Amino acid sequence: MTMGSTRRTVLATGAAGAVAALLVGCSEYGDGGGDTDEEQTPGGEELARTADIPVGGGTIFKDRKVVVTQPEEGDFKAFSAVCTHRSCIVSSVSDDTINCACHGSKFSITDGAVENGPATAPLPAEQITVSGNSIRLA
């Protein structure tokens, strides 16, 4: 019995050592090592490139329910794309306003303020980061 116990102990110790070596090896190549590009890039998921957002206009990302505007060259803003009147997704950005086709509400591309009702509350601001040519959700 002593010989069997010793043999099991050696096998168990050897297996544990192999697993530890494997984990250390993986972390050196980015699997949990913290050296991936995604972790070094500020912000979250990329929404757009800065060149994709027109000056004096904006782009609606319906799937993310976000609208990104560029009121002036290099000044990017983001707002909820959900109209504060009846929760429709806004439909367009033109003539310095974010427009909802459901009931005609219009919001400022600069601060989300109501420019034309029936909405009475502004579009809530969303957090974005702009790094180089990339616009990302914060």
N, C-alpha and C positions, 0 to 999 in steps of 0.2 A: 504494500500500500504506500509506503514512503516513496518508493520509486515512481509510482503513478502520480502522486501529489506533486513531486518535484517536476516531473515532466509537464504536467498541466500548468504549473506556475511559470515555467520557462516559456511555454507556448503562449500563454496569456500575456506575459511581459513583452515578448517579441512582437505580438500583434499590436499591442498598444503603442509600442515604439514606431512601428511602421505607419500607423494611422497618424501619429504626431508628426512624423517626417513629411507625410503627404500634405497635411494641413499647412505646415510651414512653407513647403514648396509652392503651394497654390497662392498663398498670400503674397509671395514675392512677384507674382505676375499679374496683379490687379484684381484677383478674386478676394476682395475684402481687405486689400492692402491700402486703399484710400488714394490710389494714384490714377484713377480713371479721369478722362476728359470731362465727363458729366459732372463730377464732383468739383472740378476746378472752375467751371463756368458759373458765373453768378446768375441767380434766378432759377426759374423752373423751366417748363416746356417752352420751346421757341414758338412764338406765334407768327412772326414775320421778319423779314429783313427791312431795315429802315427805308430802303428805296421803294418798297411795296406800298408805303403809306404816303399818299399825295399831300403836298403842302396845301393847307387850306381845306383839307378834306379828311377822309378816314376810310377805314376798312372794317366791316362787320365780320366777326368770327362766330357764326350762328351756333356751331357745335360747342363752343366754349362759352357762349352767351356773353361775349365781350366785344366792345367796339374800341378800336385804337384810332386816335386822331393825331394830326400834326398841324395845330393852328398856325404856327410859324416855323420856318426852317429850323430843324433840329430840336424842336420842342414837342415831345410826344406825350400824349395823355391817354388814359384808358378809363372806360366807364362800363357799367353793366349794360348789356344790350337788351335788357328787359324793361319795357316801358312801364313807368310808374303809374300810368292810368289804369290799364286793364291787363297788364302782364304780357302783352304781345311782344315778340322780338322785333326790334326796330328794323326797318327795311332798307334804308339808304342813308348816305351822307352826301349832302350837296349844299352849296350856298352858305357855308359856315354853320350848318345845322345837321344834327342827327335826327332823322325823320322816322316817325311811326305811321305806317299806312293804315293801321286799324281805325284810328279816330282822328288823325291829323296832328297829333302832338309833335312839337319840334323842340330840340334841346341844343344848347350851345356846344360847339366842338371844343371850346376852351375850358369850361368848368362844369358842363352837364346841366346848367341851369335851364329852366323852362323858358323857351322863347315864344311858344304858342301852345295853348291848351287844346284839349281839356285837362291834360296832366297838370297837377299843381305842385308836385315834388320833383326835384332834379334827379337825374340819373346818378346813382351812387358811383363814386370813383372806385376803380380797381387798381391794384398795385402791379406795376410792371418795372422791369429793369431794362435799360438800354446799354449794351456793352458792344463797342465796335459797331458793326452793322446788324446786330441781332437784337430783336425785341422779344423779351421773355416775360411770362407771368412770374411775379415775385413769389 
